[in-house]
Amino acid sequence: MTRERTRPDTSSKPGYITVEGYRRFEEEADRLWNVDRPKMAKAVQVAAAEGDRSENAEYQYSKQRLAAIDRRLRFLGQRLKVLTIVDEKPPDDGRVYFGSWVTIEDEDGNAKTYRVVGPDEIDGTKKWISMDSPVGKSLMSREVGDEITVRRPKGEATAEIIEVRNTPGDE
């Protein structure tokens, strides 16, 4: 029986990332390797010394957690090799580029600001959206004043681009 992945393996798929996103990946890998992994390896060692490993829940948990850290380190190592860092600032010509902050206004007059980033660094709390998402695709290469249409499960939505910036604002 083969195990099917719930998500496609994107670890070796090339992609774009901002300097900040790449730095976050490097910091996570450094923390996992230098802090979390040694701590969990020590926990495995301590739990193993307690006796019968087959019935030792702490040992089993520690081994699983260590394996999860190793999987994440492998993933980060593969991603960091294939990602392309986009570090040059796009021109200030009012068009939407990778890394731009875009403010759109919907039909009801509600304004929302998003940053268009690579799929590896999406963040709902910061309103960073993937350039591969439906909204991201509809924004790319558009400019201030353009109207975009996004297909959603509950129907199409239209919005107008009212501002494009290449530097962070007061979000």
Z-matrix of the N, CA and C atoms (Angstrom, degrees):
N
C 1 1.442
C 2 1.525 1 108.99
N 3 1.303 2 116.55 1 127.62
C 4 1.457 3 119.62 2 178.14
C 5 1.516 4 110.04 3 -96.64
N 6 1.278 5 113.97 4 146.29
C 7 1.466 6 119.89 5 -179.72
C 8 1.522 7 108.55 6 -91.86
N 9 1.322 8 116.44 7 124.39
C 10 1.456 9 120.17 8 178.11
C 11 1.518 10 109.65 9 -91.26
N 12 1.306 11 115.09 10 143.40
C 13 1.457 12 120.68 11 179.14
C 14 1.524 13 109.29 12 -76.44
N 15 1.309 14 115.83 13 144.19
C 16 1.456 15 119.60 14 176.49
C 17 1.524 16 110.69 15 -80.18
N 18 1.321 17 116.20 16 -25.80
C 19 1.453 18 121.61 17 176.12
C 20 1.519 19 107.88 18 -129.42
N 21 1.321 20 117.78 19 149.88
C 22 1.465 21 118.50 20 178.45
C 23 1.528 22 110.96 21 -66.35
N 24 1.321 23 115.98 22 148.25
C 25 1.461 24 121.31 23 178.86
C 26 1.521 25 108.66 24 -76.94
N 27 1.315 26 116.51 25 111.97
C 28 1.467 27 120.64 26 -179.96
C 29 1.517 28 111.66 27 -108.43
N 30 1.332 29 117.87 28 9.95
C 31 1.456 30 120.80 29 -173.46
C 32 1.527 31 113.20 30 -62.59
N 33 1.329 32 118.19 31 -31.00
C 34 1.469 33 118.96 32 -179.40
C 35 1.527 34 112.19 33 -108.46
N 36 1.332 35 117.03 34 10.65
C 37 1.454 36 121.68 35 178.27
C 38 1.538 37 109.13 36 -83.80
N 39 1.326 38 118.04 37 125.13
C 40 1.466 39 118.98 38 -179.97
C 41 1.520 40 111.02 39 -62.06
N 42 1.294 41 116.04 40 154.30
C 43 1.453 42 120.46 41 178.93
C 44 1.515 43 110.55 42 -164.72
N 45 1.311 44 115.39 43 175.73
C 46 1.452 45 121.63 44 179.60
C 47 1.519 46 109.53 45 -107.74
N 48 1.324 47 115.29 46 150.08
C 49 1.459 48 121.03 47 179.60
C 50 1.520 49 108.33 48 -150.54
N 51 1.327 50 115.83 49 147.82
C 52 1.456 51 119.90 50 176.51
C 53 1.526 52 109.01 51 -78.03
N 54 1.316 53 116.25 52 166.06
C 55 1.463 54 121.00 53 178.09
C 56 1.530 55 109.72 54 -60.30
N 57 1.354 56 116.31 55 -41.51
C 58 1.464 57 120.31 56 -179.47
C 59 1.530 58 111.28 57 -63.34
N 60 1.326 59 116.41 58 -42.20
C 61 1.460 60 120.79 59 179.84
C 62 1.518 61 111.76 60 -64.62
N 63 1.329 62 116.97 61 -41.88
C 64 1.460 63 121.43 62 178.91
C 65 1.529 64 109.93 63 -63.56
N 66 1.332 65 115.67 64 -42.41
C 67 1.466 66 120.60 65 179.19
C 68 1.532 67 110.41 66 -62.08
N 69 1.342 68 117.12 67 -40.14
C 70 1.474 69 120.34 68 178.35
C 71 1.529 70 110.81 69 -63.09
N 72 1.337 71 117.57 70 -41.15
C 73 1.467 72 121.07 71 176.91
C 74 1.523 73 110.39 72 -61.27
N 75 1.345 74 116.61 73 -45.41
C 76 1.468 75 120.22 74 179.94
C 77 1.526 76 111.14 75 -62.64
N 78 1.338 77 116.72 76 -42.17
C 79 1.468 78 120.54 77 179.51
C 80 1.523 79 111.06 78 -65.28
N 81 1.330 80 117.26 79 -39.43
C 82 1.464 81 120.20 80 178.00
C 83 1.519 82 110.60 81 -64.27
N 84 1.332 83 117.34 82 -44.79
C 85 1.462 84 120.87 83 179.19
C 86 1.531 85 110.61 84 -62.36
N 87 1.321 86 116.83 85 -41.06
C 88 1.459 87 121.28 86 179.46
C 89 1.535 88 110.55 87 -64.09
N 90 1.340 89 116.72 88 -44.66
C 91 1.468 90 120.75 89 179.20
C 92 1.532 91 110.79 90 -63.73
N 93 1.336 92 116.95 91 -44.26
C 94 1.465 93 120.06 92 179.79
C 95 1.528 94 110.81 93 -61.60
N 96 1.330 95 116.63 94 -43.84
C 97 1.461 96 121.02 95 -175.48
C 98 1.525 97 112.11 96 -73.43
N 99 1.339 98 117.19 97 -41.97
C 100 1.464 99 120.48 98 -172.61
C 101 1.527 100 115.46 99 -96.05
N 102 1.335 101 118.51 100 -17.45
C 103 1.464 102 120.63 101 -177.69
C 104 1.526 103 111.03 102 -119.49
N 105 1.337 104 116.58 103 -63.03
C 106 1.462 105 120.77 104 -172.76
C 107 1.531 106 113.44 105 -66.43
N 108 1.341 107 117.44 106 -44.60
C 109 1.459 108 120.12 107 -176.24
C 110 1.533 109 111.69 108 -66.25
N 111 1.349 110 119.03 109 -47.64
C 112 1.471 111 117.68 110 178.05
C 113 1.538 112 112.68 111 -61.14
N 114 1.338 113 116.87 112 -37.60
C 115 1.465 114 120.79 113 178.92
C 116 1.529 115 110.23 114 -63.66
N 117 1.337 116 116.85 115 -43.22
C 118 1.469 117 120.28 116 -178.87
C 119 1.529 118 110.74 117 -72.26
N 120 1.331 119 117.71 118 -35.52
C 121 1.469 120 120.07 119 177.17
C 122 1.525 121 109.95 120 -63.17
N 123 1.323 122 116.68 121 -38.59
C 124 1.469 123 121.12 122 176.85
C 125 1.532 124 110.26 123 -65.46
N 126 1.349 125 117.07 124 -40.06
C 127 1.466 126 120.95 125 178.63
C 128 1.524 127 110.66 126 -63.47
N 129 1.334 128 117.65 127 -38.42
C 130 1.470 129 121.63 128 177.05
C 131 1.516 130 109.36 129 -63.42
N 132 1.319 131 116.67 130 -44.27
C 133 1.464 132 121.69 131 -178.99
C 134 1.537 133 111.10 132 -62.94
N 135 1.326 134 116.51 133 -43.97
C 136 1.466 135 120.51 134 179.82
C 137 1.529 136 110.57 135 -65.83
N 138 1.327 137 116.88 136 -44.08
C 139 1.470 138 120.95 137 -179.38
C 140 1.525 139 111.16 138 -66.20
N 141 1.333 140 116.88 139 -35.10
C 142 1.470 141 120.44 140 179.47
C 143 1.522 142 111.09 141 -67.22
N 144 1.319 143 116.17 142 -30.78
C 145 1.468 144 120.30 143 -178.81
C 146 1.531 145 112.21 144 -73.94
N 147 1.327 146 116.73 145 -11.82
C 148 1.465 147 120.25 146 -177.65
C 149 1.526 148 113.71 147 -78.85
N 150 1.303 149 117.45 148 -4.71
C 151 1.464 150 118.00 149 175.69
C 152 1.516 151 113.31 150 122.66
N 153 1.334 152 116.07 151 -139.38
C 154 1.461 153 124.20 152 -173.82
C 155 1.528 154 111.37 153 -53.74
N 156 1.307 155 116.49 154 110.88
C 157 1.466 156 121.32 155 -175.72
C 158 1.527 157 112.57 156 -74.80
N 159 1.320 158 118.15 157 -26.13
C 160 1.464 159 120.47 158 -175.65
C 161 1.527 160 112.39 159 -68.33
N 162 1.324 161 116.99 160 -26.76
C 163 1.459 162 120.22 161 -179.62
C 164 1.528 163 112.83 162 -113.38
N 165 1.306 164 116.15 163 12.47
C 166 1.460 165 121.64 164 -176.74
C 167 1.534 166 109.05 165 -94.72
N 168 1.320 167 116.55 166 101.85
C 169 1.474 168 121.15 167 -177.06
C 170 1.528 169 111.84 168 -63.75
N 171 1.318 170 116.93 169 -38.12
C 172 1.467 171 120.17 170 -179.52
C 173 1.529 172 110.32 171 -64.13
N 174 1.321 173 116.74 172 -39.37
C 175 1.460 174 121.15 173 177.71
C 176 1.527 175 110.27 174 -64.53
N 177 1.328 176 116.69 175 -46.87
C 178 1.467 177 120.83 176 -179.58
C 179 1.529 178 110.81 177 -60.86
N 180 1.340 179 117.30 178 -45.70
C 181 1.466 180 121.76 179 179.73
C 182 1.528 181 110.66 180 -61.89
N 183 1.319 182 116.59 181 -45.51
C 184 1.465 183 120.77 182 -178.28
C 185 1.528 184 111.25 183 -62.80
N 186 1.330 185 116.35 184 -41.15
C 187 1.471 186 120.17 185 177.92
C 188 1.528 187 110.82 186 -63.36
N 189 1.349 188 116.90 187 -42.62
C 190 1.465 189 120.27 188 179.01
C 191 1.525 190 111.17 189 -64.72
N 192 1.305 191 116.98 190 -42.28
C 193 1.469 192 121.35 191 179.75
C 194 1.527 193 110.42 192 -65.28
N 195 1.320 194 117.69 193 -40.66
C 196 1.465 195 121.67 194 177.37
C 197 1.528 196 110.40 195 -62.92
N 198 1.327 197 116.93 196 -41.51
C 199 1.474 198 120.50 197 177.51
C 200 1.523 199 110.65 198 -64.19
N 201 1.330 200 118.30 199 -38.43
C 202 1.470 201 121.48 200 177.89
C 203 1.526 202 110.61 201 -64.60
N 204 1.319 203 117.46 202 -40.91
C 205 1.471 204 120.91 203 177.42
C 206 1.521 205 109.65 204 -62.90
N 207 1.321 206 117.28 205 -44.23
C 208 1.469 207 120.75 206 179.37
C 209 1.529 208 111.65 207 -62.93
N 210 1.343 209 117.24 208 -39.68
C 211 1.474 210 120.20 209 177.28
C 212 1.521 211 110.71 210 -62.09
N 213 1.334 212 116.59 211 -45.00
C 214 1.464 213 120.45 212 -179.74
C 215 1.529 214 110.45 213 -64.71
N 216 1.318 215 118.09 214 -39.66
C 217 1.468 216 120.70 215 177.52
C 218 1.528 217 111.34 216 -63.34
N 219 1.343 218 116.49 217 -40.72
C 220 1.470 219 120.40 218 177.09
C 221 1.529 220 110.58 219 -62.06
N 222 1.340 221 115.69 220 -45.65
C 223 1.463 222 120.63 221 179.15
C 224 1.527 223 110.72 222 -60.32
N 225 1.324 224 116.93 223 -49.46
C 226 1.463 225 120.27 224 -179.03
C 227 1.534 226 111.19 225 -61.05
N 228 1.324 227 116.54 226 -40.90
C 229 1.464 228 120.17 227 178.60
C 230 1.523 229 111.71 228 -60.89
N 231 1.327 230 116.61 229 -42.67
C 232 1.466 231 120.30 230 178.81
C 233 1.524 232 111.06 231 -68.17
N 234 1.327 233 117.69 232 -42.75
C 235 1.472 234 121.11 233 -178.94
C 236 1.521 235 111.22 234 -64.66
N 237 1.335 236 116.88 235 -44.76
C 238 1.463 237 120.03 236 -177.30
C 239 1.533 238 111.65 237 -61.24
N 240 1.330 239 116.84 238 -28.79
C 241 1.475 240 120.60 239 179.33
C 242 1.527 241 112.07 240 -71.64
N 243 1.330 242 118.09 241 -34.40
C 244 1.466 243 119.98 242 -170.95
C 245 1.526 244 114.42 243 -103.32
N 246 1.326 245 117.71 244 -10.50
C 247 1.464 246 119.60 245 -179.01
C 248 1.528 247 111.43 246 -75.25
N 249 1.316 248 115.56 247 144.06
C 250 1.457 249 122.03 248 175.76
C 251 1.523 250 108.05 249 -104.43
N 252 1.332 251 115.66 250 120.45
C 253 1.457 252 120.64 251 -179.99
C 254 1.523 253 108.89 252 -79.67
N 255 1.325 254 115.94 253 125.36
C 256 1.466 255 121.24 254 176.47
C 257 1.527 256 105.78 255 -100.08
N 258 1.335 257 115.40 256 101.92
C 259 1.454 258 118.30 257 -175.33
C 260 1.527 259 113.74 258 -113.57
N 261 1.319 260 117.24 259 -3.50
C 262 1.459 261 116.74 260 177.95
C 263 1.521 262 110.18 261 -90.19
N 264 1.315 263 113.91 262 139.14
C 265 1.460 264 120.55 263 -177.66
C 266 1.529 265 108.46 264 -73.51
N 267 1.337 266 117.19 265 130.67
C 268 1.472 267 119.20 266 179.14
C 269 1.530 268 110.70 267 -69.12
N 270 1.322 269 116.85 268 158.63
C 271 1.467 270 119.36 269 179.59
C 272 1.523 271 111.52 270 -64.13
N 273 1.323 272 115.74 271 149.55
C 274 1.469 273 120.95 272 178.81
C 275 1.525 274 109.23 273 -89.07
N 276 1.318 275 116.39 274 68.40
C 277 1.465 276 119.90 275 -177.65
C 278 1.539 277 112.17 276 -112.15
N 279 1.347 278 116.57 277 12.63
C 280 1.460 279 120.38 278 177.70
C 281 1.513 280 114.36 279 83.11
N 282 1.347 281 117.52 280 1.55
C 283 1.461 282 121.76 281 178.61
C 284 1.521 283 110.04 282 -93.69
N 285 1.327 284 115.50 283 156.54
C 286 1.460 285 121.34 284 178.97
C 287 1.526 286 108.70 285 -90.01
N 288 1.327 287 115.24 286 124.78
C 289 1.458 288 122.68 287 177.03
C 290 1.522 289 108.63 288 -124.69
N 291 1.318 290 115.56 289 172.80
C 292 1.458 291 121.32 290 174.09
C 293 1.527 292 108.31 291 -58.65
N 294 1.327 293 116.81 292 128.26
C 295 1.460 294 121.52 293 179.40
C 296 1.518 295 114.63 294 92.88
N 297 1.331 296 117.96 295 -5.92
C 298 1.471 297 121.24 296 -178.93
C 299 1.521 298 111.54 297 -74.99
N 300 1.329 299 115.67 298 150.51
C 301 1.456 300 122.47 299 169.49
C 302 1.515 301 106.38 300 -97.13
N 303 1.326 302 116.39 301 127.61
C 304 1.459 303 121.32 302 -174.71
C 305 1.526 304 108.96 303 -124.97
N 306 1.317 305 115.81 304 129.70
C 307 1.458 306 120.41 305 175.28
C 308 1.517 307 107.65 306 -106.17
N 309 1.341 308 115.02 307 125.53
C 310 1.468 309 120.25 308 178.40
C 311 1.519 310 109.10 309 -120.42
N 312 1.309 311 114.81 310 153.30
C 313 1.463 312 120.72 311 178.17
C 314 1.522 313 107.59 312 -121.82
N 315 1.350 314 116.11 313 126.11
C 316 1.466 315 119.84 314 -178.76
C 317 1.528 316 111.34 315 -83.62
N 318 1.343 317 115.69 316 -177.81
C 319 1.474 318 121.21 317 -176.66
C 320 1.522 319 113.07 318 -60.95
N 321 1.339 320 116.44 319 -25.83
C 322 1.460 321 120.80 320 -178.41
C 323 1.527 322 113.05 321 -89.20
N 324 1.325 323 116.91 322 1.18
C 325 1.464 324 120.65 323 179.58
C 326 1.517 325 114.03 324 87.53
N 327 1.335 326 117.66 325 8.39
C 328 1.464 327 121.28 326 178.55
C 329 1.526 328 109.44 327 -83.27
N 330 1.326 329 116.14 328 127.44
C 331 1.462 330 121.12 329 179.36
C 332 1.529 331 109.86 330 -100.03
N 333 1.328 332 116.28 331 137.92
C 334 1.462 333 122.83 332 176.94
C 335 1.514 334 107.91 333 -135.33
N 336 1.323 335 115.51 334 141.91
C 337 1.457 336 120.81 335 178.26
C 338 1.522 337 108.94 336 -112.61
N 339 1.324 338 115.96 337 131.45
C 340 1.457 339 123.09 338 178.91
C 341 1.517 340 109.00 339 -126.20
N 342 1.337 341 115.65 340 156.11
C 343 1.453 342 120.56 341 169.51
C 344 1.520 343 106.64 342 -113.18
N 345 1.318 344 116.33 343 131.91
C 346 1.460 345 121.71 344 -179.50
C 347 1.528 346 108.15 345 -90.32
N 348 1.339 347 115.96 346 114.62
C 349 1.465 348 122.18 347 -176.87
C 350 1.527 349 109.91 348 -130.91
N 351 1.316 350 116.34 349 -178.37
C 352 1.460 351 121.33 350 177.49
C 353 1.519 352 111.30 351 -76.36
N 354 1.320 353 117.63 352 162.45
C 355 1.467 354 121.38 353 -177.14
C 356 1.529 355 113.89 354 -63.73
N 357 1.323 356 118.00 355 -19.07
C 358 1.467 357 120.63 356 -179.48
C 359 1.518 358 113.03 357 -78.17
N 360 1.316 359 118.03 358 -14.77
C 361 1.461 360 119.03 359 -173.37
C 362 1.521 361 114.43 360 -123.41
N 363 1.333 362 116.96 361 21.50
C 364 1.469 363 118.86 362 178.26
C 365 1.529 364 109.16 363 -62.70
N 366 1.318 365 115.01 364 145.42
C 367 1.460 366 120.80 365 -177.77
C 368 1.523 367 107.93 366 -152.97
N 369 1.319 368 116.62 367 109.08
C 370 1.455 369 121.47 368 -177.77
C 371 1.511 370 113.55 369 -64.04
N 372 1.328 371 117.50 370 -34.31
C 373 1.466 372 119.52 371 -178.92
C 374 1.527 373 111.91 372 -69.94
N 375 1.332 374 116.97 373 -31.98
C 376 1.464 375 120.91 374 178.40
C 377 1.524 376 111.82 375 -90.50
N 378 1.349 377 116.54 376 -7.58
C 379 1.460 378 123.42 377 -174.89
C 380 1.533 379 111.30 378 62.20
N 381 1.327 380 115.21 379 42.36
C 382 1.458 381 122.20 380 172.74
C 383 1.518 382 106.19 381 -95.35
N 384 1.325 383 117.11 382 120.57
C 385 1.465 384 121.45 383 -177.42
C 386 1.523 385 110.05 384 -114.11
N 387 1.316 386 115.36 385 151.95
C 388 1.457 387 121.27 386 -179.63
C 389 1.521 388 110.87 387 -73.61
N 390 1.309 389 114.72 388 142.08
C 391 1.464 390 119.53 389 174.80
C 392 1.524 391 110.95 390 -66.12
N 393 1.340 392 117.03 391 -15.35
C 394 1.459 393 121.97 392 179.43
C 395 1.530 394 112.64 393 -93.29
N 396 1.335 395 117.24 394 -6.17
C 397 1.468 396 120.66 395 179.12
C 398 1.523 397 109.51 396 -74.99
N 399 1.322 398 118.39 397 162.81
C 400 1.468 399 119.91 398 178.82
C 401 1.537 400 112.99 399 -56.09
N 402 1.330 401 116.86 400 -43.34
C 403 1.465 402 119.40 401 179.13
C 404 1.526 403 110.06 402 -68.21
N 405 1.330 404 116.55 403 -44.56
C 406 1.465 405 120.72 404 179.45
C 407 1.520 406 112.45 405 -59.20
N 408 1.332 407 116.50 406 -44.57
C 409 1.469 408 120.09 407 178.74
C 410 1.521 409 111.38 408 -62.56
N 411 1.330 410 116.34 409 -39.25
C 412 1.465 411 118.48 410 -178.19
C 413 1.527 412 112.03 411 -73.17
N 414 1.331 413 117.80 412 -19.94
C 415 1.464 414 120.85 413 179.94
C 416 1.527 415 113.66 414 -87.34
N 417 1.320 416 117.34 415 -33.27
C 418 1.462 417 120.69 416 -173.51
C 419 1.532 418 111.93 417 -55.61
N 420 1.323 419 115.41 418 132.70
C 421 1.463 420 125.77 419 177.74
C 422 1.525 421 114.18 420 68.34
N 423 1.320 422 117.53 421 5.40
C 424 1.458 423 120.12 422 175.22
C 425 1.520 424 108.18 423 -83.93
N 426 1.327 425 116.56 424 173.17
C 427 1.457 426 119.34 425 -179.29
C 428 1.524 427 110.80 426 -138.38
N 429 1.331 428 115.36 427 171.81
C 430 1.453 429 121.14 428 -179.27
C 431 1.528 430 109.54 429 -55.55
N 432 1.335 431 115.69 430 133.15
C 433 1.462 432 121.93 431 -179.31
C 434 1.512 433 113.42 432 96.94
N 435 1.337 434 117.38 433 -17.99
C 436 1.467 435 120.19 434 178.45
C 437 1.522 436 110.29 435 -70.92
N 438 1.327 437 115.31 436 146.70
C 439 1.452 438 121.23 437 174.92
C 440 1.524 439 107.60 438 -102.22
N 441 1.332 440 115.87 439 134.09
C 442 1.465 441 120.01 440 178.66
C 443 1.521 442 108.88 441 -114.37
N 444 1.329 443 114.81 442 152.52
C 445 1.459 444 121.27 443 175.66
C 446 1.519 445 107.43 444 -123.50
N 447 1.319 446 114.93 445 129.33
C 448 1.461 447 120.79 446 -179.81
C 449 1.517 448 108.46 447 -119.17
N 450 1.326 449 115.70 448 128.36
C 451 1.475 450 120.31 449 176.57
C 452 1.513 451 108.37 450 -83.73
N 453 1.326 452 114.83 451 129.75
C 454 1.459 453 122.20 452 179.12
C 455 1.520 454 108.26 453 -128.24
N 456 1.321 455 117.58 454 164.56
C 457 1.467 456 119.35 455 177.83
C 458 1.530 457 112.95 456 -58.27
N 459 1.323 458 117.70 457 -33.29
C 460 1.464 459 119.00 458 -178.91
C 461 1.527 460 112.88 459 -95.01
N 462 1.329 461 116.62 460 17.07
C 463 1.462 462 120.49 461 176.73
C 464 1.514 463 112.28 462 118.43
N 465 1.296 464 114.72 463 171.64
C 466 1.459 465 120.21 464 -178.67
C 467 1.525 466 111.11 465 -76.43
N 468 1.321 467 115.13 466 147.48
C 469 1.457 468 121.13 467 176.49
C 470 1.524 469 107.80 468 -128.04
N 471 1.312 470 116.25 469 140.20
C 472 1.457 471 120.12 470 177.15
C 473 1.520 472 109.32 471 -114.99
N 474 1.309 473 115.03 472 150.50
C 475 1.459 474 121.77 473 178.81
C 476 1.521 475 107.97 474 -151.43
N 477 1.317 476 115.33 475 159.15
C 478 1.461 477 120.92 476 178.55
C 479 1.522 478 109.11 477 -113.61
N 480 1.316 479 115.88 478 138.12
C 481 1.465 480 121.03 479 176.51
C 482 1.526 481 107.36 480 -78.65
N 483 1.342 482 116.04 481 118.96
C 484 1.466 483 118.36 482 -177.61
C 485 1.527 484 113.17 483 -108.43
N 486 1.366 485 117.10 484 -16.28
C 487 1.460 486 119.51 485 177.32
C 488 1.516 487 109.94 486 -157.51
N 489 1.341 488 115.61 487 142.79
C 490 1.454 489 122.33 488 174.48
C 491 1.529 490 106.93 489 -132.35
N 492 1.350 491 115.70 490 125.73
C 493 1.462 492 120.89 491 179.06
C 494 1.529 493 109.04 492 -127.96
N 495 1.312 494 115.07 493 154.86
C 496 1.456 495 120.23 494 175.93
C 497 1.521 496 111.67 495 -113.00
N 498 1.333 497 115.56 496 8.86
C 499 1.455 498 121.80 497 174.81
C 500 1.524 499 107.85 498 -130.45
N 501 1.338 500 116.96 499 151.90
C 502 1.469 501 118.60 500 -179.41
C 503 1.524 502 111.49 501 -62.89
N 504 1.333 503 114.27 502 152.24
C 505 1.454 504 120.22 503 178.14
C 506 1.518 505 110.18 504 -111.48
N 507 1.302 506 117.01 505 -148.15
C 508 1.465 507 122.38 506 -177.09
C 509 1.529 508 111.64 507 -99.23
N 510 1.322 509 119.84 508 35.53
C 511 1.469 510 121.32 509 -177.39
C 512 1.476 511 111.83 510 -60.81
